[in-house]
Amino acid sequence: MNTHTGHAPTIGGPFNMTVAQLTMRGLLGRRRIIFLLALPALLLSLAILIRALAGQDDEVTAGVAGGLGIAVFVPLMGVIAGTGAIAPEIDDGSIVYLLAKPLSRHTMATTKAIVAMATIVLFSGVPAGLAAFLMSGTDNDLALGFLVGASVAGIAYGAVFLLLGVVTRSAVLVGLLYALVWETVVGSFIPGARTLSISQWAASVTEAIVGEDVADSLGLESAVSLGVGIPMLVIVTVGATWYAGHRLRTIRLSGEE
């Protein structure tokens, strides 16, 4: 699409219900809902199977809920929901119907980000915590730690992948490369890169909840401190959402001068 820096829309506010309903309808469409349901179903089925075969084992819980749930399933869910909240509308041109409304582009971006974030938390953050509960019960804070850690990671991923959906036509491909290569491989094993990983920032929250000693014994220690992790999560989430709205403002409707 062509771009310009035309007149600002007249309706603002941080959230618009109509945009939220349209976004949710798109996210929960037939094809996408299959993936949204399949990932948590796989994680929970694995948790139940492991608990039945091996009993309670906190190390296994950490590996499944943390190494698989947060490090793999949450970013994948971020790709599905974050890019799916806006990229298809841009690709097929239907975004122009929203952009034609006297609605702030930042309101559009914020609303779509909130819907994407809520979807990611519901379909990956909650299942990660539930998986930990199924495997370790309530004898420790692992379930709560993974629930909160996965949720804050999902919120940040939602904003980042929404932004990708605005700035590139290859949002899904770029998102998958980021999620599977940077976060899962590079961000997990290369020391310097780990400090720039959303999953590591979220791990600092999980570590704070379960306790430093427990986190160290289970290999859950984060590459960054809580004092770094939380500000970085906030900066990336707010910054990516704001910039997505800024980029939407540059999209010009056909026929505009």
C-alpha positions in Angstrom: 0.0 0.0 0.0 1.1 3.6 -0.5 1.8 5.7 2.5 1.3 9.3 3.6 1.3 11.3 6.8 -2.3 12.7 6.3 -4.8 14.0 8.7 -5.2 12.3 12.1 -8.4 10.4 12.7 -10.9 12.1 15.0 -11.9 9.2 17.4 -9.3 8.2 20.0 -9.4 6.2 23.2 -7.3 3.1 24.0 -9.8 0.4 23.1 -12.6 0.0 20.5 -15.1 -2.8 20.9 -16.0 -3.1 17.3 -12.4 -3.5 16.3 -12.0 -6.0 19.1 -15.0 -8.1 17.9 -13.7 -8.1 14.3 -10.3 -9.1 15.4 -11.5 -11.9 17.6 -13.7 -13.2 14.8 -10.7 -13.4 12.6 -8.5 -15.0 15.2 -11.1 -17.7 16.0 -11.8 -18.6 12.4 -11.9 -22.2 11.4 -8.3 -22.7 10.3 -6.6 -20.7 13.0 -8.7 -22.1 15.9 -7.4 -25.6 15.0 -3.8 -24.4 15.9 -5.0 -22.4 18.8 -6.6 -25.5 20.3 -4.0 -28.1 19.2 -1.0 -26.6 20.9 -2.5 -26.4 24.5 -4.1 -29.8 24.0 -0.7 -31.3 23.1 1.0 -29.7 26.1 -1.7 -30.8 28.5 -1.9 -34.4 27.1 1.8 -34.7 27.5 1.6 -33.4 31.1 -1.1 -35.9 32.0 0.9 -38.8 30.3 4.1 -37.9 32.1 2.4 -37.6 35.5 0.7 -41.0 34.9 4.0 -42.7 33.9 6.6 -41.0 36.1 4.6 -39.5 39.0 5.5 -36.1 40.4 8.9 -34.9 39.3 9.7 -31.2 39.5 12.6 -31.4 37.1 10.4 -33.0 34.4 7.8 -30.3 35.2 10.4 -27.6 34.6 11.5 -29.2 31.3 7.9 -29.6 30.0 6.2 -26.4 31.2 9.3 -24.3 30.9 11.5 -25.7 28.1 8.5 -26.7 26.0 5.6 -24.6 27.2 7.2 -21.2 27.6 10.2 -21.5 25.2 8.3 -23.1 22.3 4.5 -23.1 22.6 4.2 -19.5 23.8 6.2 -17.9 21.0 4.4 -20.1 18.4 1.1 -19.0 19.8 2.4 -15.5 19.6 3.0 -15.9 15.9 -0.4 -17.4 15.3 -2.4 -14.8 17.3 -0.1 -11.7 17.0 0.3 -11.8 13.2 -3.2 -13.2 12.7 -4.7 -10.1 14.5 -3.8 -7.8 11.6 -1.6 -9.4 8.9 -4.4 -11.1 7.0 -6.4 -7.9 6.8 -3.4 -6.0 5.3 -2.6 -8.8 2.9 -6.2 -9.1 1.5 -6.8 -5.3 1.6 -9.8 -5.5 3.9 -7.9 -3.2 6.4 -9.0 -0.3 4.3 -12.5 -0.6 5.6 -11.2 0.0 9.2 -8.8 2.7 8.1 -11.7 4.5 6.4 -13.4 5.0 9.8 -12.6 8.1 11.8 -10.7 6.0 14.3 -7.3 6.6 15.7 -4.7 4.2 14.2 -3.2 3.8 17.7 -6.6 2.8 19.0 -6.7 0.1 16.3 -3.2 -1.2 17.1 -3.8 -1.1 20.8 -7.2 -2.9 20.5 -5.8 -5.6 18.2 -2.8 -6.0 20.5 -5.0 -6.5 23.6 -7.1 -9.1 21.8 -3.9 -10.9 20.6 -2.4 -10.8 24.0 -5.5 -12.1 25.7 -5.7 -15.0 23.1 -2.1 -15.9 23.8 -2.5 -15.9 27.5 -5.6 -18.0 27.3 -4.3 -20.6 24.9 -0.7 -20.8 26.1 -0.1 -19.0 29.4 -3.0 -20.7 31.2 -2.1 -24.2 29.7 1.5 -23.8 30.8 0.5 -23.2 34.4 -2.1 -25.9 34.2 0.5 -28.4 32.8 2.8 -27.6 35.8 -0.1 -28.1 38.2 -1.0 -31.5 36.6 2.6 -32.6 37.0 3.7 -31.1 40.3 0.4 -30.2 42.1 0.4 -27.5 44.8 3.4 -28.6 46.8 5.4 -25.7 45.4 4.9 -22.5 43.4 5.9 -24.0 40.0 2.3 -23.8 38.6 1.9 -20.2 39.6 5.5 -19.3 38.3 4.9 -20.9 34.9 1.4 -19.4 34.7 2.7 -15.8 35.3 5.9 -16.3 33.4 4.2 -17.7 30.3 1.5 -15.0 30.5 3.9 -12.0 30.6 6.0 -13.6 27.8 2.8 -14.0 25.8 1.8 -10.4 26.2 5.2 -9.2 24.9 5.1 -11.7 22.0 1.7 -10.5 21.1 2.9 -6.9 20.7 6.0 -7.9 18.8 4.3 -10.2 16.3 1.5 -7.7 15.8 4.1 -5.2 14.8 5.6 -7.7 12.4 2.2 -8.1 10.9 2.1 -4.4 10.1 5.7 -3.9 8.9 6.2 -7.0 6.7 4.1 -9.1 4.3 6.2 -12.1 5.5 5.1 -11.7 9.1 4.4 -15.4 9.7 7.8 -16.5 8.2 9.7 -13.8 10.1 7.8 -14.6 13.3 8.6 -18.3 13.0 12.2 -17.7 12.4 12.3 -15.4 15.4 10.4 -17.8 17.6 12.2 -21.0 16.6 15.7 -19.8 15.8 16.3 -16.7 18.1 14.2 -17.5 21.1 14.5 -21.3 21.1 18.1 -21.8 19.9 20.1 -18.6 20.0 18.3 -17.1 23.0 18.6 -20.3 25.0 22.3 -21.1 24.5 24.3 -18.0 23.5 25.1 -16.0 26.6 25.0 -12.5 25.1 21.8 -13.2 23.1 20.0 -14.6 26.1 19.8 -11.1 27.6 17.8 -10.0 24.6 15.3 -12.8 24.7 11.7 -12.3 25.7 11.6 -15.9 27.2 14.6 -15.0 29.4 12.9 -11.8 30.6 9.8 -13.8 31.5 12.0 -16.4 33.1 13.1 -13.8 35.6 9.5 -13.5 36.7 9.1 -17.2 37.1 12.4 -17.4 39.0 11.2 -14.7 41.4 7.9 -16.6 42.1 9.3 -20.1 42.6 12.3 -18.8 44.5 16.0 -18.5 43.6 17.0 -21.8 45.2 14.3 -23.8 43.5 14.9 -22.1 40.2 18.7 -22.9 40.5 18.1 -26.5 41.3 15.7 -27.0 38.4 17.6 -25.0 35.8 15.1 -22.2 35.7 17.5 -19.4 36.5 17.2 -16.4 34.1 20.0 -14.7 32.2 18.7 -11.4 33.6 17.5 -10.1 36.9 13.9 -9.3 37.7 14.9 -5.6 37.7 15.9 -5.9 34.1 13.3 -8.4 32.9 10.2 -6.5 33.9 11.3 -3.1 32.5 12.3 -4.8 29.2 9.0 -6.6 29.0 7.1 -3.4 29.5 9.3 -1.4 27.1 9.0 -4.0 24.3 5.3 -4.4 24.8 4.4 -0.7 24.9 7.0 0.2 22.2 5.9 -2.4 19.7 2.3 -1.6 20.2 2.9 2.2 19.8 5.0 1.7 16.7 2.4 -0.6 15.1 -0.1 2.2 15.5 2.4 4.7 14.1 3.0 2.5 11.0 -0.8 2.2 10.5 -1.0 6.0 10.3 1.2 5.9 7.2 -1.1 3.6 5.2 -2.9 5.6 2.6 -6.4 4.6 1.4 -6.7 4.3 -2.4 -7.8 7.5 -3.9 -6.3 9.7 -1.2 -4.2 12.6 -2.2 
